[in-house]
Amino acid sequence: MNRLITDEFEKYLQDKRSVSQNTILSYKRDIARFSSFIEKDGIDIISATRNHILTYILSMQDEGRANT
C-alpha cells in the first residue's frame, strides 16, 4: 500500500476533519483491507477504479460484512 496516501489522508482527517484517533485507525484499517483485496489482482491502490471499489463492497456484502 502506498504509505504517502495513508499519511496524507491521516493528516487530512486530523487537520481538516478533526476526527478521533479511533476513527483514523478504523479508516486506515479499511484502506489496508481494500488495498490487500485489489493487490491480489496486481492492482495498486493508485490505479484503483470505481469498479474495483464496487467489487470490493460486493465481496464484503457476500461475507456478511457491513459495506459502510
Distance bins in CASP14 RR format, pairs under 12 A and 6 or more apart:
PFRMAT RR
TARGET T0000
AUTHOR 0000-0000-0000
RMODE 2
METHOD distances of the structure
MODEL  1
1 7 0 0 0 0 0 1 0 0 0 0 0
1 9 0 0 0 0 0 1 0 0 0 0 0
1 28 0 0 0 0 1 0 0 0 0 0 0
1 29 0 0 0 0 0 1 0 0 0 0 0
1 30 0 0 0 0 0 1 0 0 0 0 0
1 31 1 0 0 1 0 0 0 0 0 0 0
1 32 1 0 0 1 0 0 0 0 0 0 0
1 33 0 0 0 0 0 1 0 0 0 0 0
1 34 0 0 0 0 1 0 0 0 0 0 0
1 35 1 0 1 0 0 0 0 0 0 0 0
1 36 1 0 0 1 0 0 0 0 0 0 0
1 37 0 0 0 0 0 1 0 0 0 0 0
1 38 0 0 0 0 1 0 0 0 0 0 0
1 39 1 0 0 1 0 0 0 0 0 0 0
1 43 0 0 0 0 0 1 0 0 0 0 0
1 44 0 0 0 0 1 0 0 0 0 0 0
1 45 1 0 1 0 0 0 0 0 0 0 0
1 46 0 0 0 0 1 0 0 0 0 0 0
1 48 0 0 0 0 0 1 0 0 0 0 0
2 8 0 0 0 0 1 0 0 0 0 0 0
2 9 0 0 0 0 0 1 0 0 0 0 0
2 31 0 0 0 0 1 0 0 0 0 0 0
2 32 0 0 0 0 0 1 0 0 0 0 0
2 35 0 0 0 0 1 0 0 0 0 0 0
2 38 0 0 0 0 0 1 0 0 0 0 0
2 39 0 0 0 0 0 1 0 0 0 0 0
2 44 1 0 0 1 0 0 0 0 0 0 0
2 45 1 0 1 0 0 0 0 0 0 0 0
2 46 1 0 1 0 0 0 0 0 0 0 0
2 47 0 0 0 0 0 1 0 0 0 0 0
2 48 0 0 0 0 0 1 0 0 0 0 0
3 9 0 0 0 0 0 1 0 0 0 0 0
3 10 0 0 0 0 0 1 0 0 0 0 0
3 28 0 0 0 0 0 1 0 0 0 0 0
3 31 0 0 0 0 0 1 0 0 0 0 0
3 32 0 0 0 0 0 1 0 0 0 0 0
3 35 0 0 0 0 0 1 0 0 0 0 0
3 45 0 0 0 0 0 1 0 0 0 0 0
3 46 0 0 0 0 0 1 0 0 0 0 0
4 10 0 0 0 0 0 1 0 0 0 0 0
4 11 0 0 0 0 0 1 0 0 0 0 0
4 45 0 0 0 0 0 1 0 0 0 0 0
4 46 0 0 0 0 1 0 0 0 0 0 0
5 11 0 0 0 0 0 1 0 0 0 0 0
5 12 0 0 0 0 0 1 0 0 0 0 0
5 27 0 0 0 0 0 1 0 0 0 0 0
5 28 0 0 0 0 0 1 0 0 0 0 0
5 31 1 0 0 1 0 0 0 0 0 0 0
5 32 0 0 0 0 0 1 0 0 0 0 0
5 34 0 0 0 0 0 1 0 0 0 0 0
5 35 0 0 0 0 1 0 0 0 0 0 0
5 44 0 0 0 0 0 1 0 0 0 0 0
5 45 1 0 0 1 0 0 0 0 0 0 0
5 46 1 0 0 1 0 0 0 0 0 0 0
5 47 0 0 0 0 0 1 0 0 0 0 0
5 48 0 0 0 0 0 1 0 0 0 0 0
6 12 0 0 0 0 0 1 0 0 0 0 0
6 13 0 0 0 0 0 1 0 0 0 0 0
6 24 0 0 0 0 1 0 0 0 0 0 0
6 25 0 0 0 0 0 1 0 0 0 0 0
6 27 0 0 0 0 1 0 0 0 0 0 0
6 28 1 0 1 0 0 0 0 0 0 0 0
6 29 0 0 0 0 0 1 0 0 0 0 0
6 30 0 0 0 0 0 1 0 0 0 0 0
6 31 1 0 1 0 0 0 0 0 0 0 0
6 32 0 0 0 0 1 0 0 0 0 0 0
6 34 0 0 0 0 0 1 0 0 0 0 0
6 35 0 0 0 0 1 0 0 0 0 0 0
6 45 0 0 0 0 1 0 0 0 0 0 0
7 13 0 0 0 0 0 1 0 0 0 0 0
7 14 0 0 0 0 0 1 0 0 0 0 0
7 24 0 0 0 0 0 1 0 0 0 0 0
7 28 0 0 0 0 1 0 0 0 0 0 0
7 31 0 0 0 0 0 1 0 0 0 0 0
8 14 0 0 0 0 0 1 0 0 0 0 0
8 15 0 0 0 0 0 1 0 0 0 0 0
8 16 0 0 0 0 0 1 0 0 0 0 0
8 28 0 0 0 0 0 1 0 0 0 0 0
8 31 0 0 0 0 0 1 0 0 0 0 0
9 15 0 0 0 0 0 1 0 0 0 0 0
9 16 0 0 0 0 0 1 0 0 0 0 0
9 17 0 0 0 0 0 1 0 0 0 0 0
9 19 0 0 0 0 0 1 0 0 0 0 0
9 23 0 0 0 0 0 1 0 0 0 0 0
9 24 0 0 0 0 1 0 0 0 0 0 0
9 27 1 0 0 1 0 0 0 0 0 0 0
9 28 1 0 0 1 0 0 0 0 0 0 0
9 30 0 0 0 0 0 1 0 0 0 0 0
9 31 1 0 0 1 0 0 0 0 0 0 0
9 32 0 0 0 0 0 1 0 0 0 0 0
9 45 0 0 0 0 0 1 0 0 0 0 0
10 16 0 0 0 0 0 1 0 0 0 0 0
10 17 0 0 0 0 0 1 0 0 0 0 0
10 19 0 0 0 0 1 0 0 0 0 0 0
10 21 0 0 0 0 1 0 0 0 0 0 0
10 23 0 0 0 0 0 1 0 0 0 0 0
10 24 1 0 1 0 0 0 0 0 0 0 0
10 25 0 0 0 0 1 0 0 0 0 0 0
10 26 0 0 0 0 0 1 0 0 0 0 0
10 27 0 0 0 0 1 0 0 0 0 0 0
10 28 1 0 0 1 0 0 0 0 0 0 0
10 31 0 0 0 0 1 0 0 0 0 0 0
11 17 0 0 0 0 0 1 0 0 0 0 0
11 19 0 0 0 0 0 1 0 0 0 0 0
11 24 0 0 0 0 1 0 0 0 0 0 0
12 18 0 0 0 0 0 1 0 0 0 0 0
12 19 0 0 0 0 1 0 0 0 0 0 0
12 24 0 0 0 0 1 0 0 0 0 0 0
12 27 0 0 0 0 0 1 0 0 0 0 0
13 19 1 0 1 0 0 0 0 0 0 0 0
13 20 0 0 0 0 1 0 0 0 0 0 0
13 21 0 0 0 0 1 0 0 0 0 0 0
13 22 0 0 0 0 0 1 0 0 0 0 0
13 23 1 0 0 1 0 0 0 0 0 0 0
13 24 1 0 1 0 0 0 0 0 0 0 0
13 25 0 0 0 0 0 1 0 0 0 0 0
13 26 0 0 0 0 0 1 0 0 0 0 0
13 27 1 0 0 1 0 0 0 0 0 0 0
13 28 0 0 0 0 1 0 0 0 0 0 0
13 31 0 0 0 0 0 1 0 0 0 0 0
14 20 0 0 0 0 1 0 0 0 0 0 0
14 21 0 0 0 0 1 0 0 0 0 0 0
14 23 0 0 0 0 0 1 0 0 0 0 0
14 24 1 0 0 1 0 0 0 0 0 0 0
14 25 0 0 0 0 0 1 0 0 0 0 0
14 27 0 0 0 0 0 1 0 0 0 0 0
14 28 0 0 0 0 0 1 0 0 0 0 0
15 24 0 0 0 0 0 1 0 0 0 0 0
17 23 0 0 0 0 1 0 0 0 0 0 0
17 24 0 0 0 0 1 0 0 0 0 0 0
17 27 0 0 0 0 0 1 0 0 0 0 0
18 24 0 0 0 0 0 1 0 0 0 0 0
19 25 0 0 0 0 0 1 0 0 0 0 0
19 26 0 0 0 0 1 0 0 0 0 0 0
19 27 0 0 0 0 1 0 0 0 0 0 0
19 28 0 0 0 0 0 1 0 0 0 0 0
20 26 0 0 0 0 1 0 0 0 0 0 0
20 27 0 0 0 0 0 1 0 0 0 0 0
21 27 0 0 0 0 0 1 0 0 0 0 0
21 28 0 0 0 0 0 1 0 0 0 0 0
22 28 0 0 0 0 0 1 0 0 0 0 0
22 29 0 0 0 0 0 1 0 0 0 0 0
23 29 0 0 0 0 0 1 0 0 0 0 0
23 30 0 0 0 0 0 1 0 0 0 0 0
24 30 0 0 0 0 0 1 0 0 0 0 0
24 31 0 0 0 0 0 1 0 0 0 0 0
25 31 0 0 0 0 0 1 0 0 0 0 0
25 32 0 0 0 0 0 1 0 0 0 0 0
26 32 0 0 0 0 0 1 0 0 0 0 0
26 33 0 0 0 0 0 1 0 0 0 0 0
26 66 0 0 0 0 0 1 0 0 0 0 0
26 68 0 0 0 0 0 1 0 0 0 0 0
27 33 0 0 0 0 0 1 0 0 0 0 0
27 34 0 0 0 0 0 1 0 0 0 0 0
27 68 0 0 0 0 0 1 0 0 0 0 0
28 34 0 0 0 0 0 1 0 0 0 0 0
28 35 0 0 0 0 0 1 0 0 0 0 0
29 35 0 0 0 0 0 1 0 0 0 0 0
29 36 0 0 0 0 0 1 0 0 0 0 0
30 36 0 0 0 0 0 1 0 0 0 0 0
30 37 0 0 0 0 0 1 0 0 0 0 0
30 45 0 0 0 0 0 1 0 0 0 0 0
30 53 0 0 0 0 0 1 0 0 0 0 0
30 56 0 0 0 0 1 0 0 0 0 0 0
30 57 0 0 0 0 0 1 0 0 0 0 0
30 60 0 0 0 0 1 0 0 0 0 0 0
30 65 0 0 0 0 0 1 0 0 0 0 0
30 66 0 0 0 0 0 1 0 0 0 0 0
30 67 0 0 0 0 0 1 0 0 0 0 0
30 68 0 0 0 0 1 0 0 0 0 0 0
31 37 0 0 0 0 0 1 0 0 0 0 0
31 38 0 0 0 0 0 1 0 0 0 0 0
31 45 1 0 0 1 0 0 0 0 0 0 0
31 48 0 0 0 0 0 1 0 0 0 0 0
31 53 0 0 0 0 0 1 0 0 0 0 0
31 56 0 0 0 0 0 1 0 0 0 0 0
32 38 0 0 0 0 0 1 0 0 0 0 0
32 39 0 0 0 0 0 1 0 0 0 0 0
32 45 0 0 0 0 1 0 0 0 0 0 0
33 39 0 0 0 0 0 1 0 0 0 0 0
33 40 0 0 0 0 0 1 0 0 0 0 0
33 45 0 0 0 0 0 1 0 0 0 0 0
33 56 0 0 0 0 1 0 0 0 0 0 0
33 57 0 0 0 0 0 1 0 0 0 0 0
33 59 0 0 0 0 0 1 0 0 0 0 0
33 60 0 0 0 0 1 0 0 0 0 0 0
33 63 0 0 0 0 0 1 0 0 0 0 0
33 65 0 0 0 0 1 0 0 0 0 0 0
34 40 0 0 0 0 0 1 0 0 0 0 0
34 43 0 0 0 0 0 1 0 0 0 0 0
34 44 0 0 0 0 0 1 0 0 0 0 0
34 45 1 0 0 1 0 0 0 0 0 0 0
34 48 1 0 0 1 0 0 0 0 0 0 0
34 52 0 0 0 0 1 0 0 0 0 0 0
34 53 1 0 0 1 0 0 0 0 0 0 0
34 54 0 0 0 0 0 1 0 0 0 0 0
34 55 0 0 0 0 0 1 0 0 0 0 0
34 56 1 0 1 0 0 0 0 0 0 0 0
34 57 0 0 0 0 1 0 0 0 0 0 0
34 59 0 0 0 0 0 1 0 0 0 0 0
34 60 0 0 0 0 1 0 0 0 0 0 0
34 67 0 0 0 0 0 1 0 0 0 0 0
35 41 0 0 0 0 0 1 0 0 0 0 0
35 42 0 0 0 0 0 1 0 0 0 0 0
35 43 0 0 0 0 1 0 0 0 0 0 0
35 44 0 0 0 0 1 0 0 0 0 0 0
35 45 1 0 1 0 0 0 0 0 0 0 0
35 46 0 0 0 0 0 1 0 0 0 0 0
35 47 0 0 0 0 0 1 0 0 0 0 0
35 48 0 0 0 0 1 0 0 0 0 0 0
35 52 0 0 0 0 0 1 0 0 0 0 0
35 53 0 0 0 0 0 1 0 0 0 0 0
35 56 0 0 0 0 1 0 0 0 0 0 0
36 42 0 0 0 0 0 1 0 0 0 0 0
36 43 0 0 0 0 0 1 0 0 0 0 0
36 44 0 0 0 0 0 1 0 0 0 0 0
36 45 0 0 0 0 1 0 0 0 0 0 0
36 56 0 0 0 0 0 1 0 0 0 0 0
36 59 0 0 0 0 0 1 0 0 0 0 0
37 43 0 0 0 0 1 0 0 0 0 0 0
37 45 0 0 0 0 0 1 0 0 0 0 0
37 48 0 0 0 0 1 0 0 0 0 0 0
37 52 0 0 0 0 1 0 0 0 0 0 0
37 53 0 0 0 0 1 0 0 0 0 0 0
37 54 0 0 0 0 0 1 0 0 0 0 0
37 55 0 0 0 0 1 0 0 0 0 0 0
37 56 1 0 1 0 0 0 0 0 0 0 0
37 57 0 0 0 0 0 1 0 0 0 0 0
37 58 0 0 0 0 0 1 0 0 0 0 0
37 59 1 0 0 1 0 0 0 0 0 0 0
37 60 0 0 0 0 1 0 0 0 0 0 0
37 63 0 0 0 0 0 1 0 0 0 0 0
37 65 0 0 0 0 0 1 0 0 0 0 0
38 44 1 0 0 1 0 0 0 0 0 0 0
38 45 1 0 0 1 0 0 0 0 0 0 0
38 46 0 0 0 0 0 1 0 0 0 0 0
38 47 0 0 0 0 1 0 0 0 0 0 0
38 48 1 0 1 0 0 0 0 0 0 0 0
38 49 0 0 0 0 1 0 0 0 0 0 0
38 51 0 0 0 0 0 1 0 0 0 0 0
38 52 1 0 1 0 0 0 0 0 0 0 0
38 53 0 0 0 0 1 0 0 0 0 0 0
38 54 0 0 0 0 0 1 0 0 0 0 0
38 55 0 0 0 0 1 0 0 0 0 0 0
38 56 1 0 0 1 0 0 0 0 0 0 0
38 59 0 0 0 0 0 1 0 0 0 0 0
39 45 0 0 0 0 1 0 0 0 0 0 0
39 46 0 0 0 0 0 1 0 0 0 0 0
39 47 0 0 0 0 0 1 0 0 0 0 0
39 48 0 0 0 0 1 0 0 0 0 0 0
39 52 0 0 0 0 0 1 0 0 0 0 0
39 56 0 0 0 0 0 1 0 0 0 0 0
40 52 0 0 0 0 0 1 0 0 0 0 0
40 55 0 0 0 0 0 1 0 0 0 0 0
40 56 0 0 0 0 0 1 0 0 0 0 0
40 59 0 0 0 0 0 1 0 0 0 0 0
41 47 0 0 0 0 0 1 0 0 0 0 0
41 48 0 0 0 0 0 1 0 0 0 0 0
41 49 0 0 0 0 0 1 0 0 0 0 0
41 51 0 0 0 0 0 1 0 0 0 0 0
41 52 0 0 0 0 1 0 0 0 0 0 0
41 55 0 0 0 0 1 0 0 0 0 0 0
41 56 0 0 0 0 0 1 0 0 0 0 0
41 59 0 0 0 0 0 1 0 0 0 0 0
42 48 0 0 0 0 0 1 0 0 0 0 0
42 52 0 0 0 0 0 1 0 0 0 0 0
43 49 0 0 0 0 1 0 0 0 0 0 0
43 51 0 0 0 0 0 1 0 0 0 0 0
43 52 1 0 0 1 0 0 0 0 0 0 0
43 53 0 0 0 0 0 1 0 0 0 0 0
43 55 0 0 0 0 0 1 0 0 0 0 0
43 56 0 0 0 0 0 1 0 0 0 0 0
44 52 0 0 0 0 0 1 0 0 0 0 0
45 52 0 0 0 0 1 0 0 0 0 0 0
45 53 0 0 0 0 0 1 0 0 0 0 0
45 56 0 0 0 0 0 1 0 0 0 0 0
46 52 0 0 0 0 0 1 0 0 0 0 0
48 54 0 0 0 0 0 1 0 0 0 0 0
48 55 0 0 0 0 1 0 0 0 0 0 0
48 56 0 0 0 0 1 0 0 0 0 0 0
49 55 0 0 0 0 1 0 0 0 0 0 0
49 56 0 0 0 0 0 1 0 0 0 0 0
50 56 0 0 0 0 0 1 0 0 0 0 0
50 57 0 0 0 0 0 1 0 0 0 0 0
51 57 0 0 0 0 0 1 0 0 0 0 0
51 58 0 0 0 0 0 1 0 0 0 0 0
52 58 0 0 0 0 0 1 0 0 0 0 0
52 59 0 0 0 0 0 1 0 0 0 0 0
53 59 0 0 0 0 0 1 0 0 0 0 0
53 60 0 0 0 0 0 1 0 0 0 0 0
53 67 0 0 0 0 0 1 0 0 0 0 0
54 60 0 0 0 0 0 1 0 0 0 0 0
54 61 0 0 0 0 0 1 0 0 0 0 0
54 67 0 0 0 0 1 0 0 0 0 0 0
55 61 0 0 0 0 0 1 0 0 0 0 0
55 62 0 0 0 0 0 1 0 0 0 0 0
55 67 0 0 0 0 0 1 0 0 0 0 0
56 62 0 0 0 0 0 1 0 0 0 0 0
56 63 0 0 0 0 0 1 0 0 0 0 0
56 65 0 0 0 0 0 1 0 0 0 0 0
56 67 0 0 0 0 1 0 0 0 0 0 0
57 63 0 0 0 0 0 1 0 0 0 0 0
57 64 0 0 0 0 0 1 0 0 0 0 0
57 65 0 0 0 0 1 0 0 0 0 0 0
57 66 0 0 0 0 0 1 0 0 0 0 0
57 67 1 0 1 0 0 0 0 0 0 0 0
57 68 0 0 0 0 1 0 0 0 0 0 0
58 64 0 0 0 0 0 1 0 0 0 0 0
58 65 0 0 0 0 0 1 0 0 0 0 0
58 67 0 0 0 0 1 0 0 0 0 0 0
59 65 0 0 0 0 1 0 0 0 0 0 0
59 67 0 0 0 0 1 0 0 0 0 0 0
60 66 1 0 0 1 0 0 0 0 0 0 0
60 67 1 0 1 0 0 0 0 0 0 0 0
60 68 0 0 0 0 1 0 0 0 0 0 0
61 67 1 0 1 0 0 0 0 0 0 0 0
61 68 0 0 0 0 0 1 0 0 0 0 0
END
